[in-house]
Amino acid sequence: MNWHLQDAKNNFSKVVQRARTEGPQTVTLRGERAAVVLSVEDYDRLAGKKKSLAEYLLAGPGWDDEFDKEITRRSATMIRDIDL
């Protein structure tokens, strides 16, 4: 359903209730769509579960054997004794 901004402000609890029972409610400003009020269930479905930074990094591409060997080789050869 479309709501003019002033009507949505004056009937906000009704807008929220209808979003929960009937689906998304569109709010217009000067005849243009400006906002949509969603139920929390609709929002969660659209937003999806966000990964934590650790989950995001761990979900990256795996290392192949060649890359793993290169990393292991470099760490063994890059250590240098530095006299301070």
C-alpha positions in Angstrom: 0.0 0.0 0.0 1.1 3.6 -0.7 1.1 6.2 2.1 1.6 9.9 1.7 4.3 11.0 4.1 2.0 13.0 6.3 -0.5 10.2 6.5 2.3 7.7 7.3 3.5 10.1 10.1 0.0 10.4 11.5 -0.7 6.7 11.3 2.7 5.2 11.9 1.5 2.4 14.2 -1.0 1.4 11.5 1.7 1.5 8.8 3.9 -0.8 11.0 1.0 -3.1 11.7 0.1 -3.4 8.0 3.7 -4.0 7.2 3.6 -7.0 9.6 0.3 -8.4 8.3 0.0 -7.3 4.7 3.6 -6.8 3.5 5.8 -3.8 2.6 4.3 -0.4 2.9 5.5 2.3 0.5 5.8 6.0 1.7 5.7 8.7 -0.9 7.0 12.2 -0.8 5.6 14.6 -3.4 4.3 11.7 -5.4 7.7 9.9 -5.5 8.5 6.7 -3.7 10.7 7.7 -0.7 10.8 4.8 1.7 9.5 1.4 2.4 8.4 0.0 5.8 9.1 -3.7 6.2 8.3 -6.3 8.8 11.4 -7.5 10.6 10.9 -10.9 9.0 10.9 -9.4 5.5 14.0 -7.3 6.4 15.9 -10.3 7.8 15.1 -12.4 4.7 16.3 -9.6 2.4 19.4 -8.7 4.4 20.5 -12.2 5.0 23.0 -13.3 7.6 26.1 -11.1 7.6 29.4 -12.9 8.0 31.8 -11.7 10.6 35.2 -10.4 9.4 36.8 -13.7 10.5 34.2 -15.8 8.6 34.6 -13.6 5.5 38.4 -14.0 5.5 38.2 -17.8 6.2 35.7 -18.2 3.4 38.2 -16.9 0.8 39.9 -19.1 -1.8 41.9 -22.0 -0.5 45.6 -22.3 -1.0 46.9 -24.8 -3.5 49.9 -26.9 -2.7 52.3 -24.7 -4.9 51.3 -21.6 -3.0 51.6 -23.3 0.4 55.1 -24.5 -0.5 56.1 -21.0 -1.6 54.9 -19.5 1.7 56.7 -22.2 3.7 59.9 -21.7 1.7 59.8 -17.9 2.1 59.3 -18.0 5.8 62.3 -20.3 6.2 64.6 -18.1 4.0 63.4 -14.6 5.0 64.7 -14.7 8.6 68.0 -12.8 9.0 70.1 -12.0 11.9 70.4 -8.3 12.4 73.0 -6.8 14.8 71.6 -3.9 16.6 
